Amino acid sequence: MSTPVLSPVTTATPVTPAATVEVTARLLRAATDGTVPPAAVREVRLTADWAGPVTGPLAGEEAVQAACGIMHVHGRAAGRPLPLGVDYAATAAGVLAAQGVCAVLFARHRGLGLGEVRTSAAQGALLALSQYLAAATAPPGGSREPGAPGGATLVSAEGTAFEIETLDPEAWRGFWHRLGVPARSAGRGWGPFQQRFATAVCPLSGELRAAARAHPLAALRAAAEAEGVSLVPLPDGPVPEVPVEPVCLTAGPAYAPVPAGRATGALPLTGVRVVESTRRVQGPLAGHVLRLLGAEVVRVEPPGGDPMRGLPPLASGGSVRHSALNAGKRVVEADLRTAAGRAAVRALVADADVFVHNWAPGRAARLGLDADDLWRVRPGLIHAGASGFGDAYPPGSTPIGTDYLAQARSGLAAALRPAGEVPAPSLMTLTDVLGGLLCAHAVVAGLLRRERGGHGVRAASSLLSAAGLVPRPAVRRRARSPLELPVRTADGHLHLGARTAADLSLLARLTGPGTADPRAMAARFDRLPTAGWLERLALAGADATEVRCDLATLPGDPRFRDAVDPAPPDGHATVRSPWTFA
């Protein structure tokens, strides 16, 4: 099927990132094949460029990563800003673009006069940083960003890099006890390990790292298995071992839809009701995205509320990280371990269009809240399950479904790093964000199929399938020169454009006489502040981007005025909707 026409509606000559085109086309084929005529898809006017409403020159993936703060957050673990080695922002824009097109098609079928959608890589990058931006702009006393660097990747006696995962502090202590680490030392490592999802750093002690290096991988696996800890080695190759389809849409029972043409409102999912029972990032972000598209979202939380509400920093008595993903949702408390709690969910679903969860495999069936169960209550329901690994593992052997293990298993952890470096996941929650976007896309695609086909839909996605969506080198990782990494200036960091970094004669003239060695030239940038270098480079016709190293400055940057809302009193900055519809 042909991809939609990319119309020049946001700029005179918009440039659509290649990764965005690839991802958009792939997702639209899966969403509309056999359901929507290609001509109808092409009628939707789509603009997906680099900058969107962000003003100023953002002419590539790494410029977006530098300006929006991705390099800063990803580089926290290393103690310096670093680029992701993949087109992450452009991939996020591809999911947003496909989602926006499907949302417009759904709205048109229901009588809304929408025909145009705009999004961008910069908006995808900002959405991915929502939690980190909220933390950085929280009220005084809780807004300090983490300082101590350190990653969570460990290395065995054979030199094999691996990741471990557990959500249980006793399992953590038990694993290290089997490696000969005293309980006190293991306990000190639990806090950084548990908080790495929020802080993007994990400063584990040398004692823990040495204990891992003292044991072969087989012994480490045995210790992990005995304590219920997941352990995944990091492949050196960037390509997934087994390709995984991004989403799986399965038709459910037929139902009698309400006649089309009834919808009103400016957003494509106006009038859609979503019931969400999720936790952490992947599931709540899916609900957040659906709310931004216009849906009413009802969030089911355990009695006393989601424990994540207490995660610092706080504003107005609640976690700003939780607020970044859940503000605007109506909350209903229900204990799903009880018959009454499960009945409450069924009652909510009886009047809903969508049910979203990111429970562990098999839990929906054990609770009696799987698609087959809820279709008896609501035949036209879109039942969306966002898992960690889908069906990539045999039953009973699936690792804990969290971000960093998905990065490891998919090869994304290797693709992020240049050749010569040990593969390691980014501690920025890359697949949690892409997984949430992908789940929301599966929901919108399911709604479109339901409206046109008259049946409910089971929509499945995973962190692993989200990681596999990111384009990457087919065979091996590429080495980077020092000039392709952010260079330190007198007051910050600067990222040189690809052509500038490769033009050694130009850089030699600008940085002064001496050796033309790239490492030496990179070191000379500390002689002037960032603004001075930007002026010099611009006069020479060279491109470069200031690396944002403090997210708290982003809402006050006039270039981001139309993409980010500043923090209100006793609140935090928020990222605006990543789409414009017309």
N, C-alpha and C positions, 0 to 999 in steps of 0.2 A: 504494500500500500504506500502511496506517496505521502510524504510528510506535508504538514500544513505550509502554506505560503508564509514566509517571514517578511512582514511588511515594514517599510521604513516609517514608523509612526512615532518613535521616541527621539530619533535623531535623523539628520539628513541622510547619513550613510551608516546605518548600524552594522556592526560586525558581530555575527553570531559565533560564539566559540564552537570549535569543531566538536569538542566533547559534548556540548549542549545539544547540538544537532543529532549526534549519535545516540545519546541517551533518550532524547525526546522521541525520535523515530522508533526506537526499540520498544519503549513503553506504550506508545500509541498503537503500534501493531498489535500488541497483546491485548490492549484494552478495547479496540474497536473492530478487530478482525471478525467478519461475519455478523457484526451487529450494526455498524454504522457505515453507510456508503462512503467511499473515498472522497467523492465530490463534496459531501457534507462536511467532512473534516477539513478539506482545503478551503472551505468558505470562512473558517475561523481565522481572523487576522491575528497572527502571533508575532510579537517582537520579543526576542530574548537576546540581549546584548551584554556587554561587560559591565557597564556602569549603572544603567537604569536611571533612577532619580538622583544618584550621586554625581555631583558636578566635579569637573576636573578630569585630567587624562588618566583613565584606567584602561589600558590597551592590552591587557593580557592577564593570564591566571596569576602569575606571581605579583604583578602590580596590585591586583585585588587582594591577595593574601597579605601583602605588606600594608596597604592602606587601611584595611578593615580590622586588622588585629590578629589574623590567623597565625601569622609567623610568630607573633609574640606569645600567644597561648601555647602553640605547638612547641616552641622553643624553651618554655619555662623549665622543662626537665633538664635541658642542657645548659641552662644559665645564660642563653643568648638567643635572639630571634633566629628562627630557621624556617625555610620554606618546606612545605609538604612536597614530596617528589611526584605528585600526581595532580591531575586537574580536578581538584575536589570542589572548588566553588563552581566551576562550570558544570560538573556533574549534578550538584544540588540544583543549579538553574535548569538543567534538563528535566529533573523530576518535577520541579515547579511548573515548567512550561507544559509538560504532558498533562499534569494535573489541571492546569488552567484551561487547556483546550477541552479536556473531558468535562470540566465543570461548565464551560460555556455550552457545549453540546447538550448536556443534561438540562441546563436552564432553558435553552431554546426549545427543547422538546416539551417543557412544561409551560411555555408561553412567555418567558422573559425575553425581552428584546436585546439580548447581548450578542455581540459578534466579534469582539476584540479583546485580547488579553496581552499584557506586557509584564515582563519580569526580567531579571538580570542575574549575572554571577555575583555582583556585589550584594544584592539582596539575599541570595542564597548564603553567602558568607556571613552576613550579619545575623540571619536567622540561626545559623549554626552556633553563633557566639552569644545567643540570648542570655543563657544562664551566667556566663562569665561577665557580660556587660552589666547584668543586674547586680552581681556581687561587687563589681568595681565601682558602681554608682550608688551603693547603699548608703544610708546616713552615716555620719561620722561615728567611729567606734566599732564599725563592723565592715568597713569597706577596704581594708588593707589587703592587697593581693599577696599571695604566698611568695616567699622569697627563696627559701632553700631549694636548690635544684636536686635532681635525682630521678632516675627511672625505676620501673618495677621489673624490668627484664633481668633474669638470672642466667647463669652459665654453668653447665655441668663440668665434671672432670674431663670429659672428652672435648670440651669446647663447644658444646651444643647450646645455643640460646633457647630459652623456654620461658613460658608464662605460666603462673599458677593463679587460681581463682578460688575463693571461698567467701561466703557471706557470713560465716560462723566463726567467731573469735576462738572458740574451743578447738575447732578443726585446724585453725591457723597455728595455735600453740602446739597441738598434737603433732602436726607435720614437722615443725622445727625441733620439737623434743626428740623425734626419731632421727634427726640429723645431729643430735648432740648439742643443741643450743639451749642454754638455761631459760627457764620460763620468764624471768625478768627481761632478758634481752629480746625474746620473742614478743613479749607483751608490748615493749616500746615500739616495735615495728608495726603493730596492728593499726594504730591510729593513722599514720601516713598512708598505709596500704588501703585502708577503708576509705579514706578521704580523697584518694587520687582522682576519683571521678569528678569531684568538685573543684579540686585545686590544680589539676594537671601536673602535679609533681608527686614524687614518691621517694623521699630521701631515706632509703633503707640503710641500716648500719653496715659497715664493713664486715662485722661478725657474721651477719646473715649471709652476705654474698660469699664470704670465704667458706661457710658451711656448705653452701650449694656446690661450690667448686671442688670441694673435697669428696664428692660422691659421684659415681657414674650415673648416667641417665636412668638405667634400669633400677637402681636403688632409689632414686628420687621418685620414679613412677610408683614403686611399691609403697613408699612412705605416703605419697599423695592418695593412692587408692585406699590404703588402710584408714586414712582419716577423712575420706570423703571430699578431698580437695581435687579440683580439676587441674590437670597439667597438659599443656599443649606445646610441643616443640615448634620452633619458628623455622619454616622452610626458607632456604636462601633464594629460591626462585620467586618472582613476583606474580606468577600466573596461578590461579586456583587449581588444585588437583582435579576437582570435578566441577565443571560449569554448572551453575544453578540458575534457573529461571527467576527473574526478579519477583514476579507475583504469580500466584496460581488462582484463577477464578473458576469456580465450579458451580454449575446451575443447581438450584434447589427446587422446591415445589412451585408449581404454578400458583398464581394468585390473581385476583381481579383488581387491577390498578385503578386508582381514581383517574378519571379522564384528564388528559393533558390540557394545559391552558389555564390552570387554576392559580398558578404562582404569581406573587407580586413581590416587589422589592428590588434593591439595587445589586445584591450579591447573589451569586448563582445557587448557593445552597440554602437560601432563605426558605423557611418552612420545613426543613429537614431536622429531625430530632435524633440525636446520638446519645446512647447510653454507654459509658466508658467505665471499665473496671481495670485500672492499670496502675503501674508504679514506676519509679525511677524516671528515665528520660524517654525511651522509645515510645511507649504507649501514651503517656501524657502529651508528648509533642504531636502525636497523630491527632489527638482530640483538639489540641490548640490550633493546629492548621485547619481542621474542619470548621472550627468556630470562626477563624479568620475568613473562611469562605462563606460564612453566613449561617451555619448550622447552629441550632440550640444544643448545647452539650450538657448532659447530666452526669456528674462524676460520682461513682459509688466508692466510698471510703470505709475503712473498718471503724468500729465504734471508737470514739475519741479522736478520729481523724487520721489522715496519712501521717506516719512518723516523719516523713520528709518535711513536714511543716515546721519542724524544730531545727532544721539544718541551718547553721549560721552562714552568712550574716542575716540579721533580722531587720525588718521594718514593719511598723504598725503591728507588732506582735507575731509576725510570721516570717518564714523563710523567703527571702527575695528570689532564691533559685526556684523554689516551688511556685512562687507567684508568676515567674517568667513563663512557665509552661501551663499554668492552671487558672490564671485570673479570668474572670468572666464566666466560669462554669458554675452551674448550680450543683450543690453537693448534697448527697443523700448518704447517710451512714447505715451500713448493713453488715452483719456478721455472717459471712458466707459459710462459716462452719456449721451454722444452724439452719434448720428447715425454714424458719421464719425469714432469715436473711436471704436465702435463695428464692423464696417466694416473693420477696420484695423486688428482687431483680427481675423476675418474670413479669411482675405487675408493671414495672417501668418499661420493659421491652414490648409489652402488649400494645403500647401506644407509640412505639419508636420505629424509625427507619433503619437504624444501624446499631449494632452492638460491637464494641471494640474491647479486646483484652490482650495482654501480653503475659499470660500465665505460663508456668512451666508446662512442658508436654504432658498431656493426659489429664491435667487438672480440670479442664472444662468438662470432660466426660465424667470424671469422678463427682463433680458438683451437680451433674444433671443440667449443665448450661452450655452444652455443645450446640452446634448448629441444628442438628436433628431435633434436639430437645426444644430449642427456642422457636424453630419453625412451626411447631405445634401451637405455639402461642401467637406467632406473627409470621404467617407464611411468606410474606414479601421481604423479610428481614435480610439485611446485609450483615453477615456474621464474619467479623474480621479478627483473625488471630495473628498477632505479631510475635513470633518466636525468636529464639536465638539462632538455632541451626536447622529449622525445618525438619526434613526427614533425611538429612545428610549422614546421620549416624544410626546404627542398629538400635532398636529399643533397649533401654537399660544402660547404654554406653555413652549417652549424649553428655558432653561437658556442660557446666553451668553456662547459661546463655547470656553472657555479658560482652560488652564492647570489645575489650582487649583480646579475648579469646577468639572472637570473630575476625578481628584484624589478623591475628596469628594464623588461624586455620585457612583463611582465604588467600594468603600471600600478600595482602595489602600492607602488612607490617614491613615486608621486604621492599615493596615498591616505593614506600615512603622515603627510604634511605638511599643515599648514593652508593655506588660500588665501593667496596673496601670497608664499609661500616657493618657492624653486626646488625642483622634485622631486629627491629624493635617496634612495637606499636606506638603510635602517638598517644600520649595521655590526654589529649583533647578528645572528647567523645565523638569520634568521627562516625562510626557505624550506628551509634545510638541515634544521632541526628538523621543520617540518611535512612536508617530503618524506620524512624517515625514518619519522615516524608513519604517513604515508599508505602507504608501502611495506609496513610491518608490517601495516597494516589489509588491504591487498590480499592478503598472504599468508594471513591468518586467513580472509578471505572465500574465497580459493582452497581452503583446507583444507576449509571447510564445503561448498563445491560438490563437491569430490572425494568426500567421505564420502557425500553424498546422491546424487551422480550417477555415481560410478564411473569417473572419468576424471581424468587429469592436467590442470593448468591453467597457462597462461602468464599471469602477472600483471604488468602494466606500469603504472608511475607515473612522475612527473617532478617536478622542482622547479617547473616552470612550472605544472603542474596543481595542485600544492600551493598556490602563490601565488594561483591563480584561485579556490581554495576559500574564501578569506577574504572575507566580506561587506564591501561598501563602498558609498559614495554612488554613485548611478546616473549622475549628470550632472556635478556639479562638487564641488570641495572646499569645506569650510566654514571660515570664519575663526574664530579663537579670541581671546577677550579675555584680558588679562593675568591675570585671576582664574581662568581655566580652565587655566592652566599652574601647575606647582608654584611656590609662593611661598617666598621665602627667609625663614627665621626667624633668631633670634639664634644658634641652634646646629644648624640643618639646613634641611630643606625640608618643606613641608606641601602636600598636595593637597586642595583644597576639593571637596566633592561638587557635582554639577551644580546642585541647587536652592540650595545655599549660595552658590555663585559668582554666581548670578543675582539673589540677594536683596541689592541694593545698600543698601537702607535698614538692614537688619540689620548688614551689614558696616561701614557708616558708624558705627553705634552702638558696635560692638565695637572698632573700630580707632581711634576718637577723632575729635574735631571737625576740620573742614577740608573740602576738596573731596571730592566724591563721584565723582571721576574714577577708573575702575577701575585705571589704572596707578599713581596716587598711593596708592590703598588697598592695592594689592599691596605697594608699597614699605614701608608701615607695619608689616608683619608682622615686620620684623627687630628690633622693639622688645622682643619676648619670646621665650623658648625655646619649642620645639615643644610640650613637655608643657603649658606654660601656655596656649597657644592651644587645644590639644585640650580642656582643662578648660573654658575660656571658651565655646568653641563648643558643647560638650556641654550645658552649663547653659542655653544659648540654644536648644537643640533643633536645632542645625545639625550636619551631618555633615562630617567631614574625616578624612584618613588621613595618618599620618606616612609620608614617602617614605624607603624604606630606601636609604641612600647608601653602605653598607659591607656587602657580602655576607658578610664574615667574622663579622658579628654575628648572622646568621640562625640558625645551629644552636643558639646559646645562648638564643634567644627562646622562652620557654615556650609561646607560641601555636603554634609550628611543631614542637613535640616529636614529634607523631605523623606528621609529613610528611617530616622530615629527620633523618638520623642524624649525630651529631657526628663530628668527625675523631678517629680513634684516633691513638696515638703514631706518628709518621713516616707519617702518611696524610693523608686529606682527607675532608671531609664529603660525604655522598652523599644523593641524593634517594630516598626510599622508592618502592615501586611505586605508580603512580597509581590503582590499582584496589583495591577490596575485593570479594571474591567470597564468596557464601554459597549 
